[in-house]
């Protein structure tokens, strides 16, 4: 007697356990393979940033995405090569000189604090003896960690080349198949809920898009402004400090003030000062200038560059930074704010679902591109006119 085949059906409990196992195994795989995730994460971020540009060029010109990706690679390579040829030797020389001077800078700080332990400024007394231990620790840590902070390319050339080639290949395929991957992801959602998920995805995309692009644009802007300032004030290692100031912009709140502390420290210890100023006056001017730049960044540059993509209360910003650093270390500091911003967006969405609140008007998504008619419907063909009717019209 033949048995009729029957498909396997999972109960609600079975589905929950299956999803839980898949998530647990995926997290375990990511944890075990974390040492090789860097090029994949970098490729994902790069593809996310440049996909709108590649898509726009593809639609405007009709030229394939692969061609524009290769053009992008060539242009970026030319720009990077030009920057290395222009600033590379000077940057390397200033960096090497700064690293070599760190032990001497520590001795100078000790002598400065020993000779000026109590400062009297306009009747206000400052006791610098309380600052000795943290300053010694800062300079000592800088002297030991700065030389080892050279990019990974110097540490292991072969491994770096492999990771870099992997990054290029993964970025190419992600950019090439970005639209198919997006449709595939939304295709996993049941059809009745797909439009709503597209709307939520567009909101998340707007938040991440504004934050990541804005942060990356802040790096060159603040580097150039800081370099102009430090060069005018004749501060040593201006190029190194300016680039460090721009990169530290990635770390909110903590990064900019760390860069200001580095610039002030160098100005206090350099052998000469401009305009006949004292070292203390130069350090104060640099501190004030960094403060002014920071205020200009918060009130003018960031609103223009980032827009209003990330609306977070300052308390949430502090929580995001500290929690990100505690959970993910340096990488957590970078992704703390966008993660909290996206998390808040998702929590608001889930809250509306829990209380059965209606969707806001702006949350209604337009129909997805694949469901829109490609052409206008054709008009009904005209009926042939009989000869008798044609004679009547002529008469």
C-alpha positions as CSV (number, residue, x, y, z in Angstrom):
1,X,0.0,0.0,0.0
2,X,1.5,3.3,-1.1
3,X,1.6,6.2,1.4
4,X,0.7,9.6,0.0
5,X,3.6,12.0,0.5
6,X,2.9,14.8,3.0
7,X,4.9,18.0,3.4
8,X,6.4,18.8,6.8
9,X,4.6,21.5,8.6
10,X,6.2,23.3,11.6
11,X,4.1,24.4,14.5
12,X,4.4,27.8,16.1
13,X,6.8,26.5,18.7
14,X,8.8,24.7,16.0
15,X,9.1,27.8,13.9
16,X,10.2,29.8,17.0
17,X,12.9,27.2,17.9
18,X,14.1,27.1,14.3
19,X,14.5,30.9,14.1
20,X,16.2,30.9,17.4
21,X,18.7,28.2,16.3
22,X,19.4,30.0,13.1
23,X,20.1,33.3,14.9
24,X,22.2,31.6,17.6
25,X,24.3,29.7,15.0
26,X,24.7,32.9,12.9
27,X,26.0,34.9,15.9
28,X,28.3,32.0,16.8
29,X,29.7,32.0,13.3
30,X,30.2,35.8,13.4
31,X,32.0,35.5,16.7
32,X,34.3,32.7,15.5
33,X,35.1,34.5,12.3
34,X,35.5,38.0,13.7
35,X,39.2,38.2,12.8
36,X,38.3,38.2,9.0
37,X,35.2,40.3,9.1
38,X,37.0,43.7,8.7
39,X,37.1,43.6,4.8
40,X,33.5,42.5,4.6
41,X,32.2,45.2,7.0
42,X,34.3,47.8,5.1
43,X,32.9,46.5,1.8
44,X,29.4,46.7,3.1
45,X,29.8,50.3,4.2
46,X,31.5,51.3,1.0
47,X,28.8,49.7,-1.2
48,X,26.1,51.3,1.0
49,X,27.7,54.7,0.5
50,X,28.3,54.5,-3.3
51,X,25.3,52.5,-4.4
52,X,23.1,55.6,-4.9
53,X,25.8,57.2,-7.1
54,X,26.3,54.0,-9.2
55,X,22.5,53.5,-9.6
56,X,22.0,57.1,-10.7
57,X,24.8,56.9,-13.3
58,X,23.4,53.6,-14.5
59,X,19.9,55.0,-14.9
60,X,21.1,58.3,-16.5
61,X,23.5,56.8,-19.1
62,X,22.3,53.3,-19.7
63,X,25.8,52.1,-19.2
64,X,26.2,48.9,-17.1
65,X,26.9,49.1,-13.3
66,X,30.1,47.1,-13.7
67,X,31.6,49.8,-16.0
68,X,30.8,52.6,-13.5
69,X,32.1,50.5,-10.6
70,X,35.5,50.1,-12.5
71,X,35.5,53.9,-13.3
72,X,34.9,54.6,-9.6
73,X,37.8,52.3,-8.6
74,X,40.1,54.1,-11.1
75,X,39.1,57.6,-9.9
76,X,39.4,56.7,-6.2
77,X,42.8,55.1,-6.9
78,X,44.0,58.3,-8.7
79,X,42.9,60.5,-5.9
80,X,44.5,58.3,-3.2
81,X,47.7,58.1,-5.2
82,X,47.8,61.9,-5.7
83,X,47.2,62.5,-1.9
84,X,50.0,60.1,-1.0
85,X,52.4,61.7,-3.4
86,X,51.5,65.2,-2.2
87,X,51.3,64.7,1.5
88,X,52.8,61.3,2.2
89,X,56.5,62.2,2.6
90,X,55.7,65.2,4.7
91,X,53.2,63.3,6.9
92,X,55.6,60.4,7.4
93,X,58.4,62.9,8.4
94,X,56.3,64.8,10.9
95,X,54.9,61.5,12.3
96,X,58.4,60.0,12.8
97,X,59.7,63.2,14.4
98,X,56.7,63.4,16.7
99,X,57.1,59.8,17.9
100,X,60.8,60.4,18.4
101,X,60.1,63.5,20.5
102,X,57.6,61.9,22.8
103,X,60.1,60.9,25.6
104,X,61.6,64.4,25.5
105,X,58.1,65.9,25.7
106,X,57.4,63.8,28.8
107,X,60.6,65.2,30.5
108,X,59.5,68.8,29.5
109,X,56.1,68.3,31.0
110,X,57.7,67.1,34.3
111,X,60.0,70.1,34.4
112,X,57.2,72.5,33.5
113,X,54.9,71.2,36.3
114,X,57.7,71.1,38.8
115,X,58.7,74.8,38.0
116,X,55.1,76.0,37.9
117,X,53.1,74.0,40.3
118,X,50.8,76.9,41.3
119,X,49.6,79.4,38.8
120,X,47.9,82.7,39.7
121,X,45.7,84.1,36.9
122,X,43.9,87.3,37.9
123,X,43.5,86.3,41.5
124,X,42.4,82.7,40.6
125,X,44.8,80.1,41.8
126,X,45.4,76.8,39.9
127,X,47.2,73.9,41.6
128,X,48.8,71.9,38.9
129,X,50.2,69.2,41.2
130,X,46.9,67.4,41.0
131,X,47.4,67.1,37.2
132,X,50.8,65.5,37.3
133,X,49.7,61.9,37.5
134,X,47.1,62.0,34.7
135,X,49.4,64.0,32.4
136,X,52.3,61.6,33.0
137,X,50.0,58.7,32.3
138,X,48.7,60.3,29.1
139,X,52.1,61.0,27.6
140,X,53.5,57.7,28.6
141,X,50.6,55.8,27.1
142,X,50.9,58.0,23.9
143,X,54.7,57.1,23.7
144,X,54.0,53.4,23.8
145,X,50.8,53.2,21.8
146,X,51.4,55.8,19.0
147,X,54.2,53.8,17.3
148,X,52.1,50.7,17.4
149,X,49.1,52.5,15.9
150,X,50.6,52.4,12.4
151,X,48.1,51.0,9.9
152,X,47.9,47.2,9.6
153,X,49.6,47.3,6.2
154,X,52.9,47.9,8.0
155,X,52.5,45.1,10.4
156,X,51.7,42.3,8.0
157,X,52.0,43.2,4.3
158,X,50.9,39.9,2.9
159,X,47.8,39.6,5.1
160,X,46.9,43.2,4.3
161,X,47.1,42.7,0.6
162,X,44.9,39.6,0.8
163,X,42.3,41.5,3.0
164,X,42.5,44.5,0.6
165,X,41.9,42.4,-2.5
166,X,39.0,40.7,-0.6
167,X,37.6,44.1,0.2
168,X,37.7,45.2,-3.5
169,X,36.1,42.0,-4.7
170,X,33.3,42.0,-2.1
171,X,32.6,45.7,-2.7
172,X,32.4,45.1,-6.5
173,X,29.8,42.4,-6.2
174,X,27.8,44.2,-3.6
175,X,27.6,47.3,-5.8
176,X,26.9,45.2,-8.9
177,X,24.0,43.3,-7.3
178,X,22.7,45.9,-4.9
179,X,19.3,46.1,-6.5
180,X,18.9,42.3,-6.7
181,X,20.0,42.0,-3.0
182,X,17.5,44.6,-1.9
183,X,14.6,43.0,-3.8
184,X,15.7,39.6,-2.4
185,X,15.6,40.9,1.2
186,X,12.2,42.4,0.8
187,X,11.0,39.3,-1.0
188,X,11.5,37.4,2.3
189,X,8.7,39.4,3.7
190,X,5.2,38.2,3.1
191,X,3.6,40.1,0.2
192,X,0.8,41.9,2.3
193,X,3.4,43.4,4.6
194,X,6.1,44.2,2.0
195,X,5.1,47.8,1.4
196,X,5.1,48.6,5.1
197,X,8.6,47.0,5.5
198,X,9.8,49.0,2.6
199,X,8.7,52.2,4.4
200,X,10.5,51.2,7.6
201,X,13.6,50.3,5.6
202,X,13.5,53.7,3.9
203,X,13.4,55.4,7.3
204,X,16.3,53.4,8.6
205,X,18.2,54.1,5.4
206,X,17.6,57.8,5.7
207,X,19.0,57.7,9.3
208,X,22.1,55.7,8.5
209,X,22.6,57.5,5.2
210,X,22.7,61.0,6.8
211,X,24.9,59.9,9.7
212,X,27.5,58.0,7.8
213,X,27.9,60.3,4.9
214,X,27.8,63.4,7.2
215,X,30.5,61.9,9.5
216,X,32.8,61.0,6.5
217,X,32.4,64.5,5.1
218,X,33.3,66.0,8.5
219,X,36.7,64.4,8.4
220,X,38.2,66.3,5.4
221,X,36.3,69.5,6.4
222,X,37.7,69.6,10.0
223,X,41.1,68.4,8.9
224,X,41.5,71.3,6.4
225,X,40.2,73.9,8.8
226,X,42.4,72.6,11.6
227,X,45.5,72.5,9.3
228,X,44.9,76.1,8.2
229,X,44.6,77.2,11.9
230,X,47.7,75.3,13.1
231,X,49.8,76.4,10.2
232,X,48.9,80.0,10.8
233,X,49.9,79.6,14.5
234,X,53.1,77.8,13.5
235,X,52.4,74.7,15.6
236,X,54.7,71.8,15.0
237,X,53.4,68.6,13.4
238,X,50.4,70.6,12.1
239,X,49.7,68.1,9.3
240,X,49.7,65.1,11.7
241,X,47.5,66.9,14.3
242,X,45.1,68.2,11.6
243,X,44.5,64.7,10.2
244,X,44.2,63.2,13.7
245,X,41.7,66.0,14.5
246,X,39.6,65.1,11.4
247,X,39.7,61.4,12.1
248,X,38.8,61.9,15.8
249,X,35.6,63.6,14.6
250,X,34.3,60.1,14.1
251,X,34.2,59.6,17.9
252,X,31.5,62.1,19.1
253,X,32.2,64.4,22.0
254,X,35.3,62.6,23.1
255,X,37.3,62.7,19.9
256,X,37.3,66.5,19.2
257,X,38.4,67.4,22.7
258,X,41.1,64.7,22.6
259,X,42.4,66.4,19.4
260,X,42.3,69.8,21.1
261,X,44.3,68.4,24.0
262,X,47.0,67.0,21.6
263,X,47.3,70.3,19.9
264,X,47.6,72.3,23.2
265,X,50.2,69.8,24.5
266,X,52.4,70.2,21.5
267,X,52.1,74.0,21.5
268,X,53.2,74.1,25.2
269,X,56.3,72.0,24.5
270,X,57.5,73.3,21.1
271,X,60.8,75.3,21.2
272,X,59.5,78.5,19.4
273,X,56.2,80.4,19.4
274,X,54.8,82.9,16.8
275,X,54.3,86.6,17.2
276,X,56.5,86.8,20.3
277,X,53.8,85.0,22.4
278,X,54.5,82.9,25.4
279,X,53.8,79.2,25.3
280,X,50.9,79.6,27.7
281,X,49.2,82.3,25.5
282,X,49.7,80.1,22.4
283,X,48.1,77.2,24.2
284,X,45.2,79.3,25.3
285,X,44.6,80.7,21.8
286,X,44.7,77.1,20.3
287,X,42.2,75.9,23.0
288,X,39.9,78.8,22.2
289,X,40.2,78.3,18.5
290,X,39.3,74.6,18.9
291,X,36.3,75.6,21.0
292,X,35.2,78.1,18.3
293,X,35.6,75.4,15.6
294,X,33.6,73.0,17.6
295,X,30.8,75.5,18.1
296,X,30.8,76.3,14.4
297,X,30.7,72.6,13.6
298,X,27.8,71.9,15.9
299,X,25.7,74.9,14.8
300,X,26.6,75.4,11.1
301,X,28.6,72.5,9.6
302,X,26.7,69.5,11.0
303,X,23.2,70.8,10.2
304,X,24.3,71.5,6.6
305,X,26.2,68.2,6.2
306,X,24.1,65.8,8.1
307,X,20.8,67.5,8.1
308,X,18.3,66.2,10.7
309,X,18.9,62.5,10.1
310,X,19.8,61.7,13.7
311,X,17.6,63.3,16.3
312,X,19.0,62.2,19.7
313,X,18.9,63.9,23.0
314,X,22.4,64.7,24.4
315,X,21.8,62.2,27.3
316,X,21.1,59.5,24.7
317,X,24.3,60.5,22.8
318,X,26.4,60.1,26.0
319,X,24.7,56.7,26.6
320,X,25.4,55.6,23.1
321,X,29.1,56.5,23.3
322,X,29.7,54.9,26.7
323,X,27.6,51.8,26.0
324,X,29.1,51.4,22.5
325,X,32.6,51.6,24.0
326,X,31.8,49.2,26.8
327,X,30.2,46.6,24.5
328,X,32.3,46.9,21.3
329,X,35.4,48.8,22.2
330,X,36.7,51.2,19.6
331,X,34.3,49.9,17.0
332,X,31.5,50.3,19.4
333,X,32.4,54.0,19.8
334,X,31.9,54.5,16.1
335,X,28.6,52.7,15.7
336,X,27.0,53.6,19.1
337,X,25.1,56.7,17.9
338,X,23.7,55.3,14.6
339,X,22.8,52.0,16.4
340,X,20.8,53.9,19.1
341,X,19.2,56.1,16.4
342,X,18.0,53.1,14.5
343,X,17.0,51.3,17.7
344,X,14.9,54.2,18.7
345,X,13.2,54.2,15.2
346,X,12.4,50.5,15.5
347,X,11.1,50.9,19.1
348,X,8.7,53.6,18.0
349,X,7.5,51.3,15.2
350,X,7.0,48.4,17.6
351,X,5.3,50.7,20.1
352,X,2.7,51.7,17.5
353,X,2.1,48.0,16.8
354,X,1.7,47.1,20.5
355,X,-0.9,49.8,21.1
356,X,-2.5,49.3,17.6
357,X,-1.9,53.0,16.7
358,X,-2.6,54.1,13.1
359,X,0.4,54.7,10.9
360,X,1.5,58.3,10.5
361,X,0.6,59.7,7.1
362,X,4.2,60.0,6.0
363,X,4.8,56.3,6.8
364,X,2.7,55.2,3.8
365,X,5.1,53.9,1.3
366,X,4.7,54.4,-2.5
367,X,4.2,51.2,-4.5
368,X,7.5,49.4,-5.1
369,X,9.1,49.9,-8.5
370,X,8.4,46.4,-9.7
371,X,4.6,46.9,-9.2
372,X,4.3,50.1,-11.2
373,X,3.3,49.8,-14.8
374,X,6.2,50.4,-17.1
375,X,4.1,52.0,-19.8
376,X,0.8,53.7,-20.1
377,X,-2.1,51.4,-21.1
378,X,-2.8,51.5,-24.8
379,X,-6.0,53.2,-26.0
380,X,-8.7,51.0,-27.5
381,X,-8.3,50.7,-31.2
382,X,-10.7,52.8,-33.3
383,X,-13.6,50.9,-34.9
384,X,-13.8,51.0,-38.7
385,X,-16.3,53.4,-40.1
386,X,-18.9,52.0,-42.4
387,X,-19.3,53.4,-46.0
388,X,-22.8,54.7,-45.3
389,X,-21.7,56.6,-42.2
390,X,-18.8,58.1,-44.2
391,X,-21.2,59.4,-46.9
392,X,-23.4,61.0,-44.3
393,X,-20.4,62.8,-42.7
394,X,-19.3,64.1,-46.1
395,X,-22.8,65.3,-46.9
